[in-house]
Amino acid sequence: MEITKRHLLYWRLKNQFLVSKGKRLEVVSKLLGLQAQFANNPKYALRIRASDFDEETWSDGLVKTWIFRHTLHVIRSDELGLYHSAYEGVPGGWADDWGMKAGRIESVAAFLMERIRAGLCGRAELKEQCREFGLSEQEMAYAFNGWGGIFSQMFRRGLIAYHPGVEKKFIFCKNVKFIDRDAARLELIRRYFRNIGPAKKEDCFIFMGYYLNPRKAAQELMRAAGLEAVTCEGEEYFYIGSIPEEDEIPKCLFLAGFDRMIMGYKNTNRTYLIDKKNMSEIVTPQGIAFPTVLLDGRVCAKWKMGNPVLVTSLENISGKNRRLIQNTGEEYFKCDVIFK
C-alpha cells in the first residue's frame, strides 16, 4: 500500500498520543519509556500526552534507569524486568570490574542495598556510609562513577532504580521478574513498530542501540515480529496493527526535549518533521535534542521552560500563529508564553 507523507506523519502522531491523549502509564509503556537525561523532560512529555496527568502524582508507579543506548529513561516500575532482560537476559554472577573482584563487588552491593532499603537514598549519605564500611578511594571512584559503577550492576539486576523526578535518589526494587532475552527483545520490537512506527528497520536498530546486537539475530527477531509494510515516496516503512484513516493533524503541538517523535528515528530520517536547515538547531552534534513547537506538523520553534515559557522562532511566524502557539502553551503549562 502507498501512503502520503502527510498520512505517515498523522499515523505517527496518533500512535504517540499527540492526536488524542492516553492514560499516563499506558503512554509510558507504549512509547518504550521516556528519555530522561534532563530530568524534567518525562514530566513535560506526559503533561502533553496523558489525560490523567497531575503535577503531584505524575511519577507514581515509575522509575528511572539506564536502558536504550545506555541513556536514562523513565519507565514503569512493573516493567523493569522486561527492559533489563532485553539488555543481557537473566542476571548471572557478579563480574570483576575496575580492578575489584566479583566477591568484593557483591559484598559492597549487599551493603548498599541494606542502606537503601533502610531509607538512605541520596548519593552523599551513601558515600559517607561506604567510607565507614571501608571502601578504598579506588573503590569509591568505581562505586560512584558517573556511568554507573557498582550501581550500574545493581540497576541491571533490578535491585535498585532512580526516583523519576529531578533528585538523584535511589529506589529499592522488589519482585522484579526477568524473562528470556530474545522474548524480551521481541516484545520491545513489536511495541516499537506498533507505537513508534511506521518506521524503517534501521530506525529501530539505531533507537534500541546495543539492545539489538548482533544485527543478524535482531533481523531474525524482526522477521518473527509479524511486521507489515507500506511505502511512502518510494521507501518502505514497517508497522504492526491497523492503518488509521488519514485525518486532521493538530495545528499546534509542543514536544518535550528528547521527544519520541524526534528521537525515535535515525537522524537522517527526521526530515519528515524538521527542515534540514534547522536540524542542528534541534539536535546538536553532541546529541542534545531541544524541546520544540510544531505548526501543522513541522518544527517551527524551540521552547524553554520557565515562568514565562520562552519560545525561540526558527522561521517567520505570522501574528495569528504566534497567538496560537501562546494559547496552546498556556493551556499546557498554565503560565504565560512569550517569544524571545
N, C-alpha and C positions, 0 to 999 in steps of 0.2 A: 504494500500500500504506500502511496506517495502522500506526504503531508506538506503543508507550507511551513515556513519558518515561524509564522505567527501562531500556527497551531501548536508547533513544538514548544514555543515559549509559554503559551497558555497551559499546556499539559503539565509542564514543569512547575509553573506557579501553583496550579491546582494541587499537584502531588505534595507540594511543600507548604500547604496550609496558608497560602498567600492570596487565594481567591476566596476561600471560606475557612474560618478558624476551626481548630480541633481542641480536644482536651489536652491539658498540659503534659501528662505522662505519655499519652499517645503520640504527641508531637515529638517528644524526646526519643521515644523508641523507634518510630518510623524514620526519623531523619538520622539514625545511627549516631545519636548523641549530638551535642552542640560544642563546637570548638571553644576552648576557654583559656588561651594564653593570656588574654586580657580578661580579668575575672568577671567583669560586668556584661560581657557580650552574650552569654547564655540567657541572662535575665532579659536583655533587650530583645533577643530573638523570640523568647517566649511571650513577652509583652505584645509583640506584633502578631503572634500566631495563635496563642492559647485563649480560648473562650473563657476559661476559668482562672486566668492569671490574677494573682494577688501579690502585692508588694511584700507582704509579711510572710506568706507561705509558699512562694513560688519554688523554693528549693526543697520542699518536703518530698521525701522518697527519692532524692537524687544524691549522687556523689560525684566527685571529680577524680579522674585517674588518667594515666597515660594509655592511649590506645593508638589509633591510626597515625603512622608517620612519627611515632614517639612524641606526639603532642598531647597536651592536656585537653580532655573533653569532659563535659558533664553528661553523665548517663544515668539511667535508672539503677538504683541500688540492687534491685532484684534481677538485673541483667549483667552484673559484674562477671559472673562465671562464664557467660556466653562470650564476652569480649576477650577475657583472658584465655579462655580455651582456644579461641581463634588465633591468638598470638603464638602460643607454643604448646598447647594441649594441657593435659592433666599434669600438675607440677610433679617433678621428680625430686631428687635430692638437692640440697643446697650446694651451690657452686663456689669453688675457690674464686676469689676476685680481689683485685687491688692488693695483692700480697697477703691477704687474710685467708686462712684455711676455712673450709666449709664448716667445720665444727665450731670454730670461734664465731663465725657469722651467725650460725644458728643460735648460739647462746646469747649473743647480743640482741638478735631479733626477738628472742623469747623475753628478754628483759624489757625491751621497748614495748612489746605487746602488753606486758603486765602494767606498765606505766600508763599506756594509752587507755587500757581498759579501766584503770583506776581514775581516769579523768584528766590526766596530764596530756593535753592535746597540742600545745604550742611548741615550735621548734626551740625557742630559747630555754624553756624549762626542761625539755628533753635533753638538750645539750648538757645542761648542768647535771642532770641525773646520770648521763653517760660518763661524765668526768668522775663522778663519785663511784660509778661502777668499775672504773679503772681503765677506760679506753685510752690508748696512747694518742698522741697528736696525729700520727698517720692514720690510725683507725677512725679518729674523729673526722678527719678530712674525707675519708671514704663514706662514713655513715651519713654525713650531712652534705655530700656533694650535690651541686646544683642539678645534675642529671639523674639524681635518684639515690645513688649509693645503695647501702643496705636497704633503705626504704623501697627502692625500686624492686628488689627481690620480694619484699613483703607485699608490695602492691600487686605484683603479678601472681602471687599465691592467693590473692583475695583476702588477705589478713587485715589490711587497712586500706583506706582511701582518704582523699582530702574532702573537707567540707566544700560544698559547691559555691559558697559565697566568696567574698574578697579576702578574707583572712585565711592564711595557710594553716588550718587546724586539721589534725588527723582525726579520722573516724575509725573506731573499731568495727570490723565487719564480721558477721557470723552467718552461718548456714549458706555459704557461697557454694554453688553446685557447678562442678566442671563437667564438660562433656567431651566427646571425641573431637579432635581438632578439625578434621575435614567436615564433620557435621556442623560445627560452629561456623566455619568459613562459608559453607553452602548457604546457611541461614542468612548471614550478613550479605552475601552476594545477591540473594533473592530480595532482601529488603532494599538494597541499593537500586536495583533495576525497577522495583515496584514503586519506590517513593522518591528517588532522586533522578531516575531515568525519566524519559528515554535518554540514553547516553551511549557513547561508544565504549567498547570493551576496554580500550586504552584509558578512558576516563576512570573506570573502576580500578584498574591496576594502579594508576597514579594516586587516586584517592585513598586506597587502602594501604599502599606502600608495602612494607615488609610483611604485612599480613598475607599477601598473595605471592610470596616467593616460595618455591621457584615458579616461574611463569607456566611451565608445561603442566604442572599439577593444577594450577589455577584455571588454565584453559579447559581441562577436563571437568573441573567443578562447574564452570560456566556452561559447558555442554549439558551437564546434569541438571542445571537450574531451570530448564524449560523456558529459555528466553525466546521471545518473538521479535521480529524486526519490522521497521518501517524505513522508508527512505525520505530524505529531505534534501532537495537541491543536489541530488546525485550521491549523497552519503548515507550510510546505513547507521541506524540507531536501534538500540535494543531496549526491550521493556518486558515487564510482567504485568498481567492484569488486562483490563479493558481499555479501549481507546475512547477518551471522552469526546463528545461533540465540541467543536471549537466554539467558544463563547467570548464574551467581552473581557478584555484584560483590564484589571483595576487601573484607573487613571494615574494614581499616585501611591507609591509604597516606600516605606523606609526599611532598609535592610541593616542588620547588625554587622559589626566588624566580623570578618572571617565567616560570613554567612554561607550556608549550604548552597544557595543559588550561585555563588561565585566559587567557593572552594570545592564544590562537588565535581568539578570538571578540570581537565587538563588546561594549562594556561592558554595554549593556542586555540582552545575551543570556547573561550569565554567571550568571544566577539559577538556571540548571539545576544549578549546583554550589554557589552561595553565597546564603545568605539576604540579602534586601535590607538588613536592619538591620545586617548585618556587612560589607557591600560596602566601605565606606570604611575599615574596619579592615584589609582585604586589599589593595585597590588605592587608593592615596592620590590626592587631586586632582592631585598632581604626576606621577602615573603610576608610582609605585614599587609593585611587586607583591611582597608578602612571601611567604616560604616558609610552606606551610600543611600541616595534617593533615586527612585525610578520614576520617570514620567512616561506613561504609555509604554512601559516595558523596557525602557532604555535608561542606563545610568546617566544622570544629568548633573549630579552634585554629590558632595560629601557632607557629612554632618558630624558634629561633636557634641557629646552630652554636656550639659551644664544647665544653669538657670539664668538666662535663656539657653535653649539649644541653638548652636551656631551652624548655619548652612553655608557652604562654600560652593558657588556655581562652577561648573566645568564648561559651560556654554551659555549663550544668551538665552535667558528665560523670560518670557513675557510677564507683564504685571499680573495677568489673570492666573497664570500658572504659579507664580510666586505666592499668591494668596492661597491657592490650592495646597501648595507644599506647607505653608504655615498652618493652615487649618488642619491638615492631616497630621502633622507633627504634634500640634497642640492636643489633638484627640488622643494620640498615642501616649504622650509623655506628661500630659496635664500641667504644662508650663509654656511660657512664651517661646516662639521660634522666630529667630531673626536671621537675615542674610548678612554674612560677614562683609 
